[in-house]
Structure formats: structure tokens, C-alpha cells
Amino acid sequence: MKTMIAAMGLSLALTTAALATPVEEKTVMNGDAQVGYSVRGNGPLVVVIASTGRSAGELGPLADRLAERGYRVALPEPRGIGQSTGKLSDVSFHDFGDDFAAVIRQEGGEAIVAGHAYGQWIAKTIASDHPEMVRGVALIAGGAKTWPPELSDAITMINDPASTDEQRMAGLMLAFFTDEETARPWLDGWNQEVTQSQRAARKVTERDSYWAGGTAPILDLQAGSDPFRPASSRQEVRDELGADRVTVAVIEGASHALPAAKPVETADAIADWAETLPKK
């Protein structure tokens, strides 16, 4: 009996491994910068950009679900993480956007671009600078036009290697998560140098050069308990950029780290919206 149970367990493990979505690791050059990225699935391309100071690798569950829904998903790393290298100073959103546009070009030349939090600004930059490449832009837990400074201070503290786990958890609960169990993996994985580079790039990038995201359709996907995006700002993007362009959706039970807390729901919201987009 024990032998039979062991054999059944091995068979299940092998079946699960066989069903796992194969992941390819690739690189592409943007001038002197190298962009490392993973790609999985088959179908229309979706490029997902991570938030401040974080690796795109943690978006794997989201990417797996999008692959199940019939999409090819690329997760490019920002400069300074993984195989992505390049200048971290004297750069702007346009440099970062060009990095990820090189991924789109290598993977077929057209994509839906989704950006989490900080990544929403880079997604909009790509759509502004390379409109021919972008079918649509998904803003995942994008912040409102303004938010309380203590939220930015929490990100600074979490990135500080001198901060304790208790301090980091307090910051995560303030700014990113609704429960400690889901937040725990985010105690690690922060890159202070990358965060500083990304913040500096924001300061030198002219807002009007990227804010509208070109003319691409937009999904404004919000988390119901996101302190960066209170309920009073639900229609902010739609009111500014137009109801004909912007679809608003809200996922309850999550905070600013929406794709980490609700990867399946986030992926399904993106896929459902993507199915409504016109073909180019």
C-alpha cells in the first residue's frame, strides 16, 4: 500500500511538472543597456513591469495565469536586477521605456503593456514613445495624482538595509498589504540602488511627456484597500483621459501590492479587458 501511495504521489508530481508553464530566459540590447526577461505562454504578447525597486520575477503567478488565458507574457527586469544592466544615473522614464520596448520588438513588435504601481508610469511612457507597439495599457494599482507623504516614507524605510523586519512589516502593512501572511515575502527582495535610480528618473522626466500614455486604450485596475488610491479618486484617470479610453475596475480585498496579493484576479481582469480591445 505504501509503495502504491508513493507511486501515485510521484505520478502526480510528474504530471504537475509536465503541466507547468515552460519559462524561457532571454536578453535583448537597448544601446549599451542589456535587458533580461523571462517569457512564457503563447498568444498575444503582454509585457508586465514591476513596481519600485522590485524584481519582475515575483510576478510569475500573474504571468502563469495570463498564459493559461492564452497570452504570451514577458517579465522584463529593471536595470540593476538580474540580467538587466545599464546606467542607473542620469536616466529618465524614456530610457527605461526604451529598454522594455526592445523586449516588445524582439517578441513580435506589438503588446499590451501592464505596469504595477511605479511600473504604470513606464507603461504609459512606452505607449507615448512607441504608440505603434502598444495595443493597450493596464495600470495595476496605480497611485492617485497625490498621496500622503508617509506612504513614500514607508517605501524609503523598507528599502533601508538598516530597518528591522518589524519596521518593514509595519511599512508593508501601511502601504502595501492587508494581512501579514501575504506581506511576509515582501520583507525581502528590495533593491535600494534601483529604487533610488527610479525615483531620480521620475524627477527629471517631464510629466507631459508620458502622462497621457499616447492614445492607447487604458485599464485602470485598482485595489479596493489601496491607500495610494482612495475611493475618492476612483474615476480620476477616466475623468482626465476620457471615458472612451479608460476602463475602471476594482479588485476588493487587496492593497497596493495587488498582483502579489491577488495574482489570479489581477490576471483575469487584464485578460477580460484585453479581449475587448480592437485588433491592430
N, C-alpha and C positions, 0 to 999 in steps of 0.2 A: 504493500500500500504506500509506504514512504517513497519507494522508488517511483511508483506511478505518479504521486503528487509532485515529486521533484521533476520528473519528465514533463508533466503538464506545465509546471512553472517555467522551465527552460523554454518550452514551446511558445508560451505566452510572451516571454521576454524577446524571443527571436522575432515573433510576429510583430510586436510593438516596434522593435528596431527597424523591421522592414518597412513599416508604415510611416516612420518618422520622415519629415520633410528633409530631403538632402540639401545641404548648405554648401555653397561654393564660396571660397575666399578669393578676392581679386584685388588688383590695384590698377589705378589709372593716373596719368600725369596731367596736371594743370600747370603748365610752365615748369617752374622749379619745384612746385609742390606735388607731393605724392598723396593720393587719396586711397586709403584702404577701405574695403567694404565687403560685406557678405551679401549674397543674393540667393533667393530660394523661390520655388514655385514657377508656374507657367501661366502666361496670360498677359493682360495689360500691365504695364510697369507702375509700381507705386514706390516712391522714394520717401523714407521716413527719417527725419532729422531729430536728433536727441536734444534735450534741454541743457541748460547751463552747466558746464563742467562735467557732464556725464557721458558715458560710452553708449553708443547705439546698440551694443551687444545685448544690453538688458531689455531691448525691445523685441527679443526673439519670440516670446509668446504671442505678441501682437502680430508679428510677421508671419508666424506659423498659421494663425487663424486667417489672415488675409490670403495666404497661399491656399488654404482649404477652400476659400471662397472664389478661387480661380484667378488670382493675381500673382504676378512675379514681383517680389519685394526686395528692394535694395536698402541696406542699412549702412550708410557711409559714416565713418568715424571722423570727428573733427580733427583739425591739426593738433598734434601733440598727444593723441591717443592711438594706440595700436600701430598700424602700418601707415597712418597718416602723418606726414611731416611737411614742414614749410615754415615760413616766417610767422612768428606769433606777435611781433610788434610792428607798428606802422602798417596795419592792415585794417580793412573795413568789411562791412557786410558783403560788399560786392566781391571781395577776394574769396570769402567763404562760399558765397553763392556760386562763383565760377568753379570752385572745387567740386561741388556736387552736380553742377551742370555737366562737368566732364564725365561723371558717372552715367547720367542720363544719355549723353551722346554715345558712350561706349555700349550701353544696353539697348540701343534702338532709336534714341532721339526724341522720345515723347513719353511723358509721365504725368501721373498725379503726384504732387509734392505735398507731403504732410509734415508739419513741424510741431514738436511738443514744446510748449512754453517759449523759451528763448528761440527755439527752432522755428517758431512761426514767423519770426522776422526774416530769417534766412530763406524760408519757403517763399515768402512774399517777394524777397529780393530776386530770387531765381525767376519768378513769374514776371517781374518788372523788366529784368535784363534779358531774359530769353523767352519771350512770350510764345515763340513757335514751338518750344519744347514742352509747354505746360498745358495739360488738359483741364486741370483744376487744382485748387489749393485747399488743403484741410488744415485748419488752425486747431490744434489739440490743446485744450486748457490754456489758451492764450489769455494773457492778462488784460485787464481793462486799461484805459488810457492812463490812469493813475492808480496807485495802490499805497497803502500805509508803508512808511519807510522801514518799520520794524520787520517787514517781510524780507526786504532786501538785506537788512542787517542779519537776519537769520541765515540767509544763504552764505554770507561772508563768514559767519561763525562756524557753520557746518563745514566749510572748506578749510578752516584753520586746523592744521595738524595738532595744535596745542589744545584744542577743545576735547573735552571728555565725551564718552559715549552718552552720559546722562545729559550733557549740554546739547549734543547733536540730536538726541531723541526729542528733547524739548523743542528744538528748532524745527525738526521734521513734523512734529505734531502741530506746531503753529502754522507752518507754511505749506505742507505737502500732503499729509495723510490724516485719516480719520481714526485709525487704530494703530497701536504699537506693533502688533504682529506683522501687519503688512508693511509697516515702515522699516522694520529691522534690517532688511537687506540694504537699505539706503544709508545705514550708518557708515558704510564704506563705499568706495567707488567714485569719490570726488577727486577732481584734479584741479588744484588751486591755480597752477600756472595757466591752464586752459581757461578757467573761469575769468582770471584777470585779463587775458587776451581778448576774450569775447566781450567783456564789459568795456574795455578800451575801444574796441571796434565800434561798439554802439555809439560812443561819444563822438567819434569822428565821421560817422555816416549821416549824411543829410537825410532827415526824416522823409522829405517829399520824394526822395529818390527810390524809395521802396514801399512806402506805407500802403499804397493802394493795391499792390500786387498785380500790376498791369490791369488787364480786363478779364482775367480768368474767373470762372465760377468759384465761389468760396463756400466751404462748410465751416461754420463757426461752432465747433464741438466743445461744449462747456461741461465742467464738473459741477454738480449741484451744491457742493460744500467748499468751493474754491475761494479762499479769502482774497486771491488776486482778481477774482471775477464775481463780485457780489451780484445778487439778483437784480439790483437796480441798474446794472449795466448789461443785462441780457441782450437787448436789442441795439447796443452801441455800434457794432460793426455794420449791422443791417441798415441802421438809420444813416450811417455815414456813406456807405458804399452802394446802397441800393437794394431793395427787396428783390429785384430781378437777378441780382448776382449772388446774394448771400442767403444761405440756408442755415437756420439756427437749430441746434439740437442740444439737449441737456441730458447727461447721464447722472442719475442720483446715486448717493452713497459713496462718493469719492471726492477727493480734494485735488490740489494742483498736480499731484503725481498721477493723473488719470490713467495713462496707459500702463503704469505699473500696478495700480490697484484693480483696474477693470480692463485687462487686455482684450478679452473676447468681445465685450460690449463695445469697446472703442473700435476694434477692427470691423465689427458688424455695422456700426454706424457709418464708417468710412465706405465700406463696400456697398451698403444700401444707397448711399448718396451717389457713389461713383456710377452705379447702374443707371442713374437718371441723366448723366452727362451726355451731351451730343458727341458723336464720333467725329474726329477730325479727318 
